[in-house]
Amino acid sequence: MLSKKGVFLYCNKAFLEMFGFSNDVIGKCVTDVFITGERGVMDVIRTEKPVISSSLTVKNERGISFRYPIHSSKGELCGVVIESIPLSLGKEKLQMLMDTIHNLEKAAQHFEQARSKHVGRLFTFADIVGESAALMKMKQLGQRFAQSNEPILLWGESGSGKELAAQALHMASPRADKPFVAVNCAALPPDLIESELFGYDAGAFTGARSGGLVGKFEIANGGTLFLDEIGELPLFVQAKLLRVLETGEIQKIAHRGPLFSNFRLIGATNRNLQQMVREGKFREDLYHRINIFEIRIPPLRDRLEDLPLLVRYFVEQILGGSRAKDFYVSREVFALFNRYQWPGNIRELKNVLTYSLYSLPPEANVLTAAGLPMRLVRALDSASASQTEPEGADEQAQAGQAATTAHPLAHPLAASSVPSAAQDRKLSEISAHAEKEAIEQALTRFHYNKSLVAKFLGISRNKLYKKLHDYNLLDK
Protein backbone atom coordinates (compact mmCIF):
# COMPACT_ATOMS: atom_id res chain seq x y z
CA MET A 1 0.00 0.00 0.00
CA LEU A 2 1.25 3.48 -0.91
CA SER A 3 0.29 7.00 0.13
CA LYS A 4 -1.38 9.47 -2.23
CA LYS A 5 2.12 10.78 -2.98
CA GLY A 6 3.44 7.38 -4.01
CA VAL A 7 5.34 6.53 -0.81
CA PHE A 8 5.34 2.91 0.40
CA LEU A 9 3.38 2.50 3.64
CA TYR A 10 3.09 -1.30 3.84
CA CYS A 11 4.27 -4.38 1.94
CA ASN A 12 3.47 -7.99 2.75
CA LYS A 13 6.16 -10.67 2.82
CA ALA A 14 5.23 -12.12 -0.57
CA PHE A 15 5.61 -8.74 -2.29
CA LEU A 16 9.02 -8.14 -0.68
CA GLU A 17 10.29 -11.58 -1.67
CA MET A 18 8.95 -11.38 -5.22
CA PHE A 19 10.86 -8.19 -6.02
CA GLY A 20 13.83 -8.85 -3.71
CA PHE A 21 13.04 -5.95 -1.38
CA SER A 22 13.80 -5.62 2.31
CA ASN A 23 11.72 -3.75 4.87
CA ASP A 24 13.69 -0.58 4.22
CA VAL A 25 11.52 -0.02 1.14
CA ILE A 26 8.90 1.41 3.53
CA GLY A 27 9.07 5.20 3.35
CA LYS A 28 10.59 5.27 -0.14
CA CYS A 29 8.88 6.71 -3.21
CA VAL A 30 7.78 4.16 -5.80
CA THR A 31 9.86 5.85 -8.51
CA ASP A 32 13.01 5.21 -6.43
CA VAL A 33 12.60 1.43 -6.60
CA PHE A 34 10.49 0.84 -9.74
CA ILE A 35 11.56 1.99 -13.20
CA THR A 36 7.90 1.65 -14.17
CA GLY A 37 6.70 3.64 -11.16
CA GLU A 38 5.98 6.79 -13.19
CA ARG A 39 3.62 5.10 -15.66
CA GLY A 40 2.19 2.81 -13.00
CA VAL A 41 1.44 4.14 -9.53
CA MET A 42 2.00 7.79 -10.40
CA ASP A 43 -0.46 7.48 -13.29
CA VAL A 44 -3.05 6.13 -10.82
CA ILE A 45 -2.42 9.14 -8.57
CA ARG A 46 -2.80 11.57 -11.47
CA THR A 47 -5.89 9.99 -13.06
CA GLU A 48 -7.40 8.21 -10.02
CA LYS A 49 -8.06 5.23 -12.31
CA PRO A 50 -6.66 1.65 -12.12
CA VAL A 51 -3.55 0.81 -14.13
CA ILE A 52 -2.59 -2.75 -15.13
CA SER A 53 0.81 -3.27 -16.74
CA SER A 54 4.22 -4.88 -16.26
CA SER A 55 6.51 -3.85 -13.40
CA LEU A 56 10.30 -3.48 -13.54
CA THR A 57 12.48 -2.66 -10.54
CA VAL A 58 15.81 -0.84 -10.62
CA LYS A 59 17.38 -4.29 -9.98
CA ASN A 60 15.67 -5.72 -13.09
CA GLU A 61 13.07 -7.81 -11.22
CA ARG A 62 9.88 -8.15 -13.27
CA GLY A 63 6.21 -8.86 -12.70
CA ILE A 64 2.65 -7.89 -13.65
CA SER A 65 0.98 -5.40 -11.33
CA PHE A 66 -2.60 -4.29 -10.73
CA ARG A 67 -2.68 -0.81 -9.22
CA TYR A 68 -5.93 0.49 -7.71
CA PRO A 69 -6.78 3.93 -6.23
CA ILE A 70 -8.24 4.08 -2.71
CA HIS A 71 -10.86 6.76 -2.04
CA SER A 72 -12.32 8.13 1.17
CA SER A 73 -16.07 8.29 1.85
CA LYS A 74 -15.99 11.81 0.36
CA GLY A 75 -14.41 10.55 -2.85
CA GLU A 76 -10.94 11.92 -2.12
CA LEU A 77 -7.83 9.92 -3.09
CA CYS A 78 -6.21 8.36 0.00
CA GLY A 79 -3.60 6.11 -1.57
CA VAL A 80 -2.84 3.25 -3.96
CA VAL A 81 -2.87 -0.54 -3.57
CA ILE A 82 -0.60 -2.76 -5.71
CA GLU A 83 -1.30 -6.43 -6.40
CA SER A 84 1.59 -8.12 -8.26
CA ILE A 85 2.26 -11.53 -9.77
CA PRO A 86 5.59 -12.87 -11.10
CA LEU A 87 6.01 -13.51 -14.84
CA SER A 88 7.30 -17.01 -14.06
CA LEU A 89 4.00 -18.12 -12.57
CA GLY A 90 2.52 -21.16 -14.35
CA LYS A 91 -0.74 -20.93 -16.29
CA GLU A 92 -2.72 -22.94 -13.71
CA LYS A 93 -1.48 -20.91 -10.76
CA LEU A 94 -2.02 -17.70 -12.72
CA GLN A 95 -5.66 -18.65 -13.34
CA MET A 96 -6.12 -19.46 -9.64
CA LEU A 97 -4.67 -16.08 -8.72
CA MET A 98 -6.91 -14.26 -11.20
CA ASP A 99 -9.92 -16.09 -9.72
CA THR A 100 -8.83 -14.94 -6.27
CA ILE A 101 -8.56 -11.34 -7.45
CA HIS A 102 -12.01 -11.63 -9.02
CA ASN A 103 -13.43 -12.84 -5.69
CA LEU A 104 -11.67 -10.01 -3.87
CA GLU A 105 -13.35 -7.54 -6.20
CA LYS A 106 -16.74 -9.01 -5.28
CA ALA A 107 -15.89 -8.87 -1.58
CA ALA A 108 -14.85 -5.23 -1.97
CA GLN A 109 -18.16 -4.49 -3.66
CA HIS A 110 -20.09 -6.02 -0.76
CA PHE A 111 -18.00 -3.94 1.65
CA GLU A 112 -18.73 -0.75 -0.28
CA GLN A 113 -22.45 -1.49 -0.25
CA ALA A 114 -22.38 -2.15 3.48
CA ARG A 115 -20.44 1.08 4.00
CA SER A 116 -22.98 3.01 1.94
CA LYS A 117 -25.65 2.13 4.52
CA HIS A 118 -23.65 3.77 7.29
CA VAL A 119 -25.78 6.33 9.07
CA GLY A 120 -24.92 9.87 8.06
CA ARG A 121 -23.17 9.01 4.80
CA LEU A 122 -24.67 10.74 1.79
CA PHE A 123 -25.07 9.07 -1.58
CA THR A 124 -22.89 10.00 -4.56
CA PHE A 125 -23.59 9.57 -8.27
CA ALA A 126 -21.41 6.43 -8.16
CA ASP A 127 -23.78 4.98 -5.52
CA ILE A 128 -26.88 5.39 -7.71
CA VAL A 129 -27.42 1.97 -9.28
CA GLY A 130 -28.02 1.70 -13.03
CA GLU A 131 -26.41 1.97 -16.43
CA SER A 132 -29.38 2.78 -18.67
CA ALA A 133 -29.12 5.66 -21.13
CA ALA A 134 -31.79 7.64 -19.24
CA LEU A 135 -29.99 7.31 -15.91
CA MET A 136 -26.54 7.99 -17.36
CA LYS A 137 -27.85 11.20 -18.93
CA MET A 138 -29.24 12.26 -15.57
CA LYS A 139 -25.90 11.56 -13.86
CA GLN A 140 -23.90 13.42 -16.51
CA LEU A 141 -26.11 16.52 -16.29
CA GLY A 142 -26.04 16.35 -12.50
CA GLN A 143 -22.25 16.25 -12.31
CA ARG A 144 -22.05 19.31 -14.57
CA PHE A 145 -24.80 21.30 -12.85
CA ALA A 146 -23.35 20.50 -9.41
CA GLN A 147 -20.39 22.81 -10.10
CA SER A 148 -22.65 25.88 -10.23
CA ASN A 149 -24.14 27.75 -7.28
CA GLU A 150 -27.51 28.28 -9.01
CA PRO A 151 -30.66 26.42 -7.89
CA ILE A 152 -31.49 23.01 -9.34
CA LEU A 153 -35.02 21.66 -9.80
CA LEU A 154 -35.49 17.89 -9.72
CA TRP A 155 -38.63 16.48 -11.26
CA GLY A 156 -39.58 12.87 -10.73
CA GLU A 157 -42.39 10.58 -9.71
CA SER A 158 -42.80 9.40 -6.14
CA GLY A 159 -40.23 6.75 -5.26
CA SER A 160 -37.91 7.49 -8.19
CA GLY A 161 -35.02 8.63 -5.99
CA LYS A 162 -35.16 12.43 -5.91
CA GLU A 163 -33.47 12.73 -2.50
CA LEU A 164 -30.67 10.38 -3.56
CA ALA A 165 -30.08 12.60 -6.60
CA ALA A 166 -30.08 15.69 -4.36
CA GLN A 167 -27.48 14.10 -2.07
CA ALA A 168 -25.35 13.16 -5.08
CA LEU A 169 -25.54 16.73 -6.39
CA HIS A 170 -24.35 18.02 -3.02
CA MET A 171 -21.49 15.51 -2.86
CA ALA A 172 -20.39 16.39 -6.41
CA SER A 173 -20.36 20.11 -5.64
CA PRO A 174 -17.68 22.32 -4.06
CA ARG A 175 -19.96 22.38 -0.98
CA ALA A 176 -19.56 18.64 -0.28
CA ASP A 177 -17.85 19.21 3.07
CA LYS A 178 -20.60 21.58 4.25
CA PRO A 179 -24.09 20.77 5.62
CA PHE A 180 -26.76 19.04 3.56
CA VAL A 181 -30.15 19.98 5.03
CA ALA A 182 -33.31 18.22 3.78
CA VAL A 183 -36.84 19.50 4.36
CA ASN A 184 -40.01 17.70 3.25
CA CYS A 185 -42.38 20.59 2.60
CA ALA A 186 -45.39 18.27 2.33
CA ALA A 187 -44.80 16.88 5.82
CA LEU A 188 -44.96 20.26 7.61
CA PRO A 189 -48.22 22.03 8.49
CA PRO A 190 -48.52 25.34 6.61
CA ASP A 191 -48.42 27.37 9.83
CA LEU A 192 -45.10 25.79 10.86
CA ILE A 193 -43.19 25.93 7.57
CA GLU A 194 -42.16 29.57 7.98
CA SER A 195 -40.66 29.08 11.43
CA GLU A 196 -38.92 25.85 10.36
CA LEU A 197 -37.27 27.47 7.37
CA PHE A 198 -36.54 30.95 8.73
CA GLY A 199 -36.35 30.28 12.47
CA TYR A 200 -37.23 32.73 15.23
CA ASP A 201 -35.65 34.48 18.20
CA ALA A 202 -36.67 34.03 21.84
CA GLY A 203 -40.01 35.61 22.69
CA ALA A 204 -41.14 35.81 19.07
CA PHE A 205 -44.65 34.62 19.91
CA THR A 206 -46.64 32.87 22.60
CA GLY A 207 -45.48 29.28 22.93
CA ALA A 208 -42.13 29.91 21.26
CA ARG A 209 -39.07 28.10 22.61
CA SER A 210 -37.23 30.04 25.26
CA GLY A 211 -33.98 29.90 23.29
CA GLY A 212 -35.56 30.52 19.91
CA LEU A 213 -35.17 28.27 16.86
CA VAL A 214 -32.41 28.14 14.28
CA GLY A 215 -34.03 27.89 10.85
CA LYS A 216 -33.07 25.52 8.04
CA PHE A 217 -31.74 28.39 5.91
CA GLU A 218 -29.33 29.30 8.69
CA ILE A 219 -28.27 25.69 9.31
CA ALA A 220 -27.54 25.21 5.59
CA ASN A 221 -25.15 28.17 5.46
CA GLY A 222 -22.26 27.25 3.18
CA GLY A 223 -23.92 24.01 2.12
CA THR A 224 -27.05 22.77 0.38
CA LEU A 225 -30.74 23.11 1.28
CA PHE A 226 -32.97 20.42 -0.26
CA LEU A 227 -36.67 21.32 -0.37
CA ASP A 228 -38.55 18.14 -1.25
CA GLU A 229 -42.07 18.66 -2.62
CA ILE A 230 -41.36 22.36 -3.07
CA GLY A 231 -44.72 22.77 -4.80
CA GLU A 232 -46.42 22.34 -1.41
CA LEU A 233 -45.04 25.63 -0.05
CA PRO A 234 -47.76 28.18 0.79
CA LEU A 235 -47.75 31.30 -1.41
CA PHE A 236 -46.63 33.63 1.39
CA VAL A 237 -43.62 31.39 2.11
CA GLN A 238 -42.84 31.29 -1.62
CA ALA A 239 -42.59 35.07 -1.61
CA LYS A 240 -40.15 35.02 1.31
CA LEU A 241 -38.13 32.22 -0.32
CA LEU A 242 -37.78 34.31 -3.47
CA ARG A 243 -36.31 37.17 -1.43
CA VAL A 244 -33.81 34.84 0.22
CA LEU A 245 -32.70 33.54 -3.18
CA GLU A 246 -32.36 37.06 -4.60
CA THR A 247 -30.57 38.71 -1.67
CA GLY A 248 -29.35 35.95 0.63
CA GLU A 249 -31.06 37.71 3.56
CA ILE A 250 -33.13 35.60 5.98
CA GLN A 251 -36.17 37.30 7.51
CA LYS A 252 -35.93 35.47 10.81
CA ILE A 253 -38.98 36.05 12.98
CA ALA A 254 -38.40 38.67 15.72
CA HIS A 255 -34.71 38.94 14.79
CA ARG A 256 -33.08 42.37 15.03
CA GLY A 257 -30.62 43.27 12.35
CA PRO A 258 -29.76 41.56 9.04
CA LEU A 259 -29.02 37.84 8.86
CA PHE A 260 -27.60 36.21 5.75
CA SER A 261 -27.05 32.65 4.55
CA ASN A 262 -25.02 31.38 1.59
CA PHE A 263 -26.67 28.13 0.61
CA ARG A 264 -27.37 26.31 -2.64
CA LEU A 265 -31.04 25.38 -3.20
CA ILE A 266 -32.15 22.07 -4.66
CA GLY A 267 -35.89 21.76 -5.08
CA ALA A 268 -37.81 18.60 -5.97
CA THR A 269 -41.37 17.95 -7.04
CA ASN A 270 -43.59 15.34 -8.64
CA ARG A 271 -46.11 17.98 -9.71
CA ASN A 272 -46.35 20.10 -12.85
CA LEU A 273 -45.18 23.49 -11.57
CA GLN A 274 -46.00 25.21 -14.86
CA GLN A 275 -49.61 24.10 -14.53
CA MET A 276 -49.58 25.27 -10.90
CA VAL A 277 -48.33 28.69 -12.09
CA ARG A 278 -51.23 28.90 -14.53
CA GLU A 279 -53.64 27.98 -11.73
CA GLY A 280 -52.17 30.61 -9.41
CA LYS A 281 -50.87 28.02 -6.93
CA PHE A 282 -47.17 28.68 -7.51
CA ARG A 283 -45.49 32.03 -8.04
CA GLU A 284 -44.26 32.51 -11.60
CA ASP A 285 -41.25 34.61 -10.53
CA LEU A 286 -40.16 31.91 -8.06
CA TYR A 287 -40.63 29.21 -10.69
CA HIS A 288 -38.27 30.96 -13.08
CA ARG A 289 -35.80 31.63 -10.26
CA ILE A 290 -35.51 27.98 -9.19
CA ASN A 291 -35.77 26.43 -12.64
CA ILE A 292 -32.35 27.42 -13.95
CA PHE A 293 -31.16 23.82 -14.02
CA GLU A 294 -33.87 21.19 -14.41
CA ILE A 295 -33.12 17.48 -14.06
CA ARG A 296 -35.67 14.74 -14.74
CA ILE A 297 -35.32 11.61 -12.64
CA PRO A 298 -36.40 8.76 -14.95
CA PRO A 299 -39.15 6.47 -13.64
CA LEU A 300 -38.35 2.77 -13.38
CA ARG A 301 -40.56 1.86 -16.36
CA ASP A 302 -38.26 4.02 -18.55
CA ARG A 303 -35.11 2.21 -17.41
CA LEU A 304 -36.14 -1.45 -17.27
CA GLU A 305 -32.67 -2.43 -18.50
CA ASP A 306 -31.45 -1.45 -15.01
CA LEU A 307 -33.63 -4.11 -13.36
CA PRO A 308 -30.84 -6.76 -13.14
CA LEU A 309 -28.49 -4.32 -11.39
CA LEU A 310 -31.20 -2.97 -9.11
CA VAL A 311 -32.38 -6.45 -8.16
CA ARG A 312 -28.81 -7.53 -7.41
CA TYR A 313 -28.27 -4.44 -5.26
CA PHE A 314 -31.44 -4.96 -3.21
CA VAL A 315 -30.95 -8.73 -2.88
CA GLU A 316 -27.47 -8.12 -1.47
CA GLN A 317 -28.83 -5.44 0.86
CA ILE A 318 -31.62 -7.68 2.12
CA LEU A 319 -29.85 -11.06 2.30
CA GLY A 320 -26.29 -9.92 2.94
CA GLY A 321 -23.31 -10.41 0.67
CA SER A 322 -22.43 -14.01 1.56
CA ARG A 323 -25.90 -15.49 1.01
CA ALA A 324 -26.62 -13.33 -2.05
CA LYS A 325 -23.68 -14.91 -3.91
CA ASP A 326 -25.56 -18.24 -4.04
CA PHE A 327 -28.96 -16.73 -4.78
CA TYR A 328 -30.58 -15.95 -8.10
CA VAL A 329 -33.90 -14.78 -9.50
CA SER A 330 -35.82 -16.85 -12.04
CA ARG A 331 -36.59 -15.74 -15.57
CA GLU A 332 -40.32 -15.82 -14.90
CA VAL A 333 -39.88 -13.18 -12.19
CA PHE A 334 -38.01 -10.88 -14.57
CA ALA A 335 -40.65 -11.47 -17.22
CA LEU A 336 -43.29 -10.24 -14.75
CA PHE A 337 -41.12 -7.34 -13.61
CA ASN A 338 -40.79 -6.19 -17.23
CA ARG A 339 -44.56 -6.29 -17.75
CA TYR A 340 -45.29 -4.30 -14.59
CA GLN A 341 -45.56 -0.49 -14.76
CA TRP A 342 -43.99 0.17 -11.32
CA PRO A 343 -46.12 3.14 -10.22
CA GLY A 344 -44.08 3.26 -6.98
CA ASN A 345 -40.79 3.12 -8.91
CA ILE A 346 -37.55 2.10 -7.14
CA ARG A 347 -39.17 2.24 -3.70
CA GLU A 348 -41.84 -0.22 -4.84
CA LEU A 349 -39.24 -2.59 -6.32
CA LYS A 350 -37.37 -2.62 -3.01
CA ASN A 351 -40.61 -3.27 -1.11
CA VAL A 352 -41.57 -6.14 -3.43
CA LEU A 353 -38.16 -7.79 -3.05
CA THR A 354 -38.14 -7.28 0.72
CA TYR A 355 -41.51 -9.01 1.05
CA SER A 356 -40.53 -11.80 -1.34
CA LEU A 357 -37.14 -12.60 0.18
CA TYR A 358 -38.36 -12.57 3.77
CA SER A 359 -41.23 -14.87 2.75
CA LEU A 360 -38.84 -17.54 1.47
CA PRO A 361 -37.65 -20.46 3.63
CA PRO A 362 -34.12 -19.88 5.01
CA GLU A 363 -32.64 -22.60 2.78
CA ALA A 364 -34.16 -21.27 -0.48
CA ASN A 365 -31.70 -19.97 -3.08
CA VAL A 366 -34.04 -18.91 -5.89
CA LEU A 367 -36.94 -16.48 -6.16
CA THR A 368 -39.78 -17.65 -8.38
CA ALA A 369 -43.09 -16.01 -9.30
CA ALA A 370 -44.78 -17.97 -6.50
CA GLY A 371 -42.85 -15.90 -3.96
CA LEU A 372 -44.02 -12.50 -5.22
CA PRO A 373 -46.67 -10.51 -3.31
CA MET A 374 -50.18 -11.11 -4.56
CA ARG A 375 -50.81 -7.39 -5.02
CA LEU A 376 -48.27 -7.33 -7.86
CA VAL A 377 -49.66 -10.46 -9.50
CA ARG A 378 -53.24 -9.16 -9.21
CA ALA A 379 -52.20 -5.81 -10.73
CA LEU A 380 -50.66 -7.62 -13.71
CA ASP A 381 -53.73 -9.82 -14.15
CA SER A 382 -56.00 -6.80 -13.95
CA ALA A 383 -53.97 -4.89 -16.51
CA SER A 384 -54.00 -7.87 -18.88
CA ALA A 385 -57.76 -8.28 -18.54
CA SER A 386 -58.60 -4.60 -19.07
CA GLN A 387 -56.46 -4.05 -22.14
CA THR A 388 -56.83 -5.41 -25.64
CA GLU A 389 -53.33 -6.01 -26.86
CA PRO A 390 -52.59 -4.16 -30.11
CA GLU A 391 -51.07 -5.84 -33.14
CA GLY A 392 -47.38 -6.43 -32.57
CA ALA A 393 -47.76 -6.61 -28.80
CA ASP A 394 -45.86 -9.88 -28.69
CA GLU A 395 -42.87 -8.22 -30.30
CA GLN A 396 -43.09 -5.32 -27.83
CA ALA A 397 -43.24 -7.71 -24.88
CA GLN A 398 -40.22 -9.55 -26.21
CA ALA A 399 -38.39 -6.27 -26.61
CA GLY A 400 -39.26 -5.34 -23.02
CA GLN A 401 -38.00 -8.69 -21.77
CA ALA A 402 -34.80 -8.25 -23.77
CA ALA A 403 -34.25 -4.97 -21.96
CA THR A 404 -33.15 -6.89 -18.88
CA THR A 405 -30.03 -7.95 -20.77
CA ALA A 406 -29.47 -4.80 -22.81
CA HIS A 407 -26.23 -4.04 -21.03
CA PRO A 408 -23.55 -6.58 -22.01
CA LEU A 409 -22.30 -7.02 -18.45
CA ALA A 410 -25.72 -7.16 -16.75
CA HIS A 411 -25.63 -9.19 -13.54
CA PRO A 412 -26.81 -12.84 -13.73
CA LEU A 413 -29.57 -12.29 -11.20
CA ALA A 414 -31.42 -11.50 -14.41
CA ALA A 415 -32.07 -15.09 -15.34
CA SER A 416 -32.99 -13.97 -18.84
CA SER A 417 -29.24 -13.63 -19.36
CA VAL A 418 -28.57 -17.07 -17.88
CA PRO A 419 -28.37 -20.12 -20.17
CA SER A 420 -31.17 -22.57 -19.33
CA ALA A 421 -28.65 -25.37 -18.85
CA ALA A 422 -27.02 -23.33 -16.08
CA GLN A 423 -30.11 -22.91 -13.91
CA ASP A 424 -28.73 -25.10 -11.13
CA ARG A 425 -25.28 -23.52 -11.09
CA LYS A 426 -24.16 -21.02 -8.50
CA LEU A 427 -24.57 -17.31 -9.17
CA SER A 428 -20.81 -16.73 -9.35
CA GLU A 429 -20.44 -19.41 -12.07
CA ILE A 430 -23.34 -18.01 -14.07
CA SER A 431 -21.90 -14.51 -13.76
CA ALA A 432 -18.52 -15.56 -15.12
CA HIS A 433 -20.12 -17.44 -18.01
CA ALA A 434 -22.37 -14.53 -19.02
CA GLU A 435 -19.57 -11.99 -18.68
CA LYS A 436 -17.12 -14.02 -20.77
CA GLU A 437 -19.74 -14.58 -23.45
CA ALA A 438 -20.52 -10.85 -23.61
CA ILE A 439 -16.83 -9.97 -24.01
CA GLU A 440 -16.32 -12.60 -26.74
CA GLN A 441 -19.31 -11.28 -28.66
CA ALA A 442 -18.03 -7.71 -28.38
CA LEU A 443 -14.55 -8.76 -29.56
CA THR A 444 -16.06 -10.38 -32.63
CA ARG A 445 -18.37 -7.45 -33.33
CA PHE A 446 -15.57 -4.88 -33.25
CA HIS A 447 -12.93 -7.06 -34.90
CA TYR A 448 -10.88 -7.29 -31.67
CA ASN A 449 -10.39 -3.51 -31.42
CA LYS A 450 -9.90 -3.27 -27.65
CA SER A 451 -10.72 0.47 -27.45
CA LEU A 452 -14.06 0.02 -29.20
CA VAL A 453 -14.84 -3.09 -27.16
CA ALA A 454 -14.15 -1.26 -23.87
CA LYS A 455 -16.32 1.68 -24.95
CA PHE A 456 -19.15 -0.63 -26.00
CA LEU A 457 -19.04 -2.54 -22.72
CA GLY A 458 -18.94 0.69 -20.71
CA ILE A 459 -15.65 -0.09 -18.95
CA SER A 460 -12.12 1.27 -19.10
CA ARG A 461 -9.40 -0.32 -21.24
CA ASN A 462 -7.57 -1.33 -18.06
CA LYS A 463 -10.69 -3.05 -16.77
CA LEU A 464 -11.14 -4.78 -20.12
CA TYR A 465 -7.58 -6.10 -20.10
CA LYS A 466 -8.14 -7.47 -16.60
CA LYS A 467 -11.26 -9.26 -17.82
CA LEU A 468 -9.29 -10.65 -20.77
CA HIS A 469 -6.74 -11.94 -18.25
CA ASP A 470 -9.55 -13.50 -16.21
CA TYR A 471 -11.02 -15.41 -19.12
CA ASN A 472 -7.81 -16.28 -21.05
CA LEU A 473 -8.80 -14.04 -23.97
CA LEU A 474 -5.64 -11.97 -24.23
CA ASP A 475 -4.49 -13.82 -27.34
CA LYS A 476 -7.59 -12.68 -29.16
Residue, then its C-alpha position, 0 to 999 in steps of 0.5 A: m500500500l502506498s500514500k497518495k504521494g506514491v510513498f510505500l506504507y506497507c508491503n506484505k512478505a510475498f511482495l518483498e520476496m517477489f521483487g527482492f526488497s527488504n523492509d527498508v523499502i517502507g518510506k521510499c517513493v515508488t519511482d526510487v525502486f520501480i523503473t515503471g513507477e511513473r507510468g504505474v502508480m504515479d499514473v493512478i495518482r494523477t488519473e485516479k483510475p486503475v492501471i494494469s501493466s508490467s513492473l520493472t524494478v531498478k534491480n531488473e526484477r519483473g512482474i505484472s501489477f494491478r494498481y488500484p486507487i483508494h478513495s475516502s467516503k468523500g471521494e478523495l484519493c487516499g492512496v494506492v494498492i498494488e497487487s503483483i504476480p511474477l512472470s514465471l507463474g505457471k498458467e494454472k497458478l495464474q488462473m487461480l490467482m486471477d480467480t482470487i482477485h475476481n473474488l476479492e473484487k466481489a468482496a470489496q463491492h459487498f464492503e462498499q455497499a455495506r459502507s454506503k448504509h452507514v448512518g450519516r453518509l450521503f449518496t454519490f452519483a457512483d452509488i446510484v445503481g443503473e447503467s441505462a441511457a436515461l440514468m446515465k444522462m441524468k448523472q452526466l447533467g447532475q455532475r455538470f450542474a453540481q459545479s454551479n451555485e444556481p438552484i437546481l429543480l429535480w422532477g420525478e415521480s414518487g419513489s424514483g429517488k429524488e433525494l438520492a439525486a439531491q445528495a449526489l448533487h451536493m457531494a459532487s459540488p464544491r460544498a460537499d464538506k458543508p451541511f446538507v439539510a433536507v426538508n419535506c415541505a409536504a410533511l410540515p403544516p402550513d403554519l409551521i413551515e415559515s418558522e422551520l425554514f426561517g427560524y425565530d428568536a426568543g419571545a417571538f410569539t406565545g409558545a415559542r421556545s425560550g432559546g428561539l429556533v435556528g431555521k433551516f436556511e441558517i443551518a444550511n449556510g455554506g452548504t445545500l438546502f434540499l426542499d422536497e415537494i417544493g410545490e407544497l409551499p404556501l404562497f406567502v412562504q414562496a414570496k419570502l423564499l424568493r427574497v432569500l434567493e435574490t438577496g441571501e437575507i433571511q427574515k428570521i422572525a423577531h430577529r433584530g438586524p440583518l441575517f444572511s445565509n449562503f446556501r445552494l437550493i435544490g428543489a424537488t417535485n412530482r407535480n407540474l409546476q408550470q400548470m400550478v403557475r397557470e392555476g395561481k398556486f405557484r409564483e411565476d417569478l419563483y418558478h423561473r428563479i428555481n428552474i435554472f437547471e432542471i433534471r428529470i429523474p427517470p421512472l423505473r418503467d423508462r429504465l427497465e434495463d437497469l432491473p438486473l443491477l437494481v435487483r442484485y443491489f437490493v438482494e445483497q442489501i436484504l440477504g447480505g453479501s455471503r448469502a446473495k452470492d448463491f442466490y438468483v432470481s428466475r426468468e419468470v420473475f423478470a418477465l413479470f417485472n418487465r410487464y409491470q408499470w412500477p407506479g411506486n418506482i424504485r421504492e416499490l421494487k425494493n418493497v416487493l423484493t423485501y416481502s418476497l425474500y423474507s417470505l422464502p424459507p431460510e434454505a431457499n436460493v431462488l426467487t420464483a413467481a410464486g414468492l411475489p406478493m399477490r398485489l403485484v400479481r393481481a395488478l398484472d392480471s387486472a392490466s391484462a384483462s382490461q387491455t386489448e393487446p394491439e397488433g405487434a404486442d408480442e414483439q413489444a413484450q419480447a423487446g421489453q424482456a430483452a431490456t433486462t439484458a441490454h447491457p452486455l455485463a448485466h448481472p446474472l440475477a437477471a435469469s434472462s441472461v442465464p443459459s437454461a442449462a445453467q439454472d442449477r449452477k451457482l450465481s458466481e459461475i453463471s456470472a462468469h459465463a455470461e460476462k465471458e460470453a458478452i466480451e467474446q461477442a463484443l470482440t467479434r463485433f468490433h474485430y478485436n479492437k480493444s478500445l471500441v470493445a471497452k467503450f461498447l461494454g462501458i468499462s475502461r481499457n484497463k478493466l477490459y484487459k483485466k477481464l481478458h486476463d480473467y477469461n484467457l482471452l488476451d491472445k484474441 
